[in-house]
Amino acid sequence: MSGAIIQFKNVTKQYDNDPPILNDVSFEIERGKFYTLLGPSGCGKTTILRLIAGFTEASEGEIVFNGKKINHVPANKRQVNTVFQDYALFPHLNVFENVAFGLRIKKMKNAEIERKVKEALSFVNLSGYETREIREMSGGQRQRVAIARAIVNEPEVILLDEPLSALDLKLRTEMQYELRELQRRLGITFIFVTHDQEEALAMSDEIFVINKGKIQQSGTPTDIYDEPINRFVADFIGESNIVEGRMMEDYRVEFVGREFECVDQGLNKNETVEIVIRPEDLEITTLERGKLQVRVDSQLFRGVHYEISCYDQDGNEWLVHSTKKATVGDKIGLYFDPEAIHVMRHGETEEEFDRRLEAYSDVEANGK
């Protein structure tokens, strides 16, 4: 069955007279996808998770699950399970009993409990660990136990509240792949909370970028990375070079005192805009070939590339990711394709932004 499983309709969450934690938020979650709520601490992403789980109630608006309003439905009556940041496992129970806990509350028969627990542990590659004590498990294994405990109840949605944040980098990367594959195998909806943009890009079907209680932009990882709607999204998702510019006409933009060909259209002539060029889209070249002439200020080796900081004659900083090594103090050229320029309109809503993208697609389909 496809379609929206969760809907937020103009949801606000506010405590007393404090500023709203969530402010008039609306979105839909489709069945069977991996969603990520991404944003800085305090932006409202965990509050969304708590509202879905039933741990708190909305101040205004409607929360709909499978077509039914659930604002006042208690947490234990919702078809969702939560995996917490600290896993919330019972240290006095072994692995089997931790996973079986919810089933025993439901007074399920022992044979059925055993079948379901073994099946859930098999899903997370922990077969044979049934009698292991929680204190004897590694961080990654505890993570899997928490996920097994969530899926054994056969929820329609699993909520994950920064469950990888306590793991070291190597294990965290491994668990990203495992979680993504687990979601695909189960075919149920995962809603994952993180402040780590690389994690969000690697794992998600859809990302909601949240700041100050509002969804700034939603879309696929590729859409959000390639077409950020505003400075916050461009800065938060990856690294960006952002400068002020002016739209001369369709497909022509001015910044750093020069005009350049671009692929954007549908803006007003002479409209003030912001220009984004990603560091990996800047190519080190000769001064003559370069569309920008800059002086190298610093350079760091990042393993797969050099991170090079440069400044143009107007004092704008340009960050470059390149496999070519530069020399600090040298003057170099930077080349970029028209497609590398992304134009952001001040104050544009996501709906207006989407209409502009559709216009680009129409132009591409009909030939520029």
FENQUI-V855161 format. One record per helix or strand of 3 or more residues. SS is the DSSP state (helix for helix, strand for strand). FROM is the first residue (numbers start at 0). TO is the last residue. If there is no record, write none. Layout:
SS | FROM | TO
SS | FROM | TO
This chain:
strand | 3 | 12
strand | 21 | 29
strand | 33 | 37
helix | 44 | 52
strand | 59 | 64
helix | 74 | 76
strand | 79 | 82
helix | 94 | 104
helix | 109 | 122
helix | 133 | 135
helix | 138 | 150
strand | 156 | 160
helix | 168 | 185
strand | 188 | 193
helix | 196 | 202
strand | 205 | 210
strand | 213 | 218
helix | 220 | 225
helix | 230 | 235
strand | 239 | 248
strand | 251 | 254
strand | 257 | 260
strand | 270 | 277
helix | 278 | 280
strand | 282 | 284
strand | 291 | 300
strand | 305 | 310
strand | 316 | 321
strand | 330 | 334
helix | 337 | 339
strand | 341 | 344
helix | 349 | 365
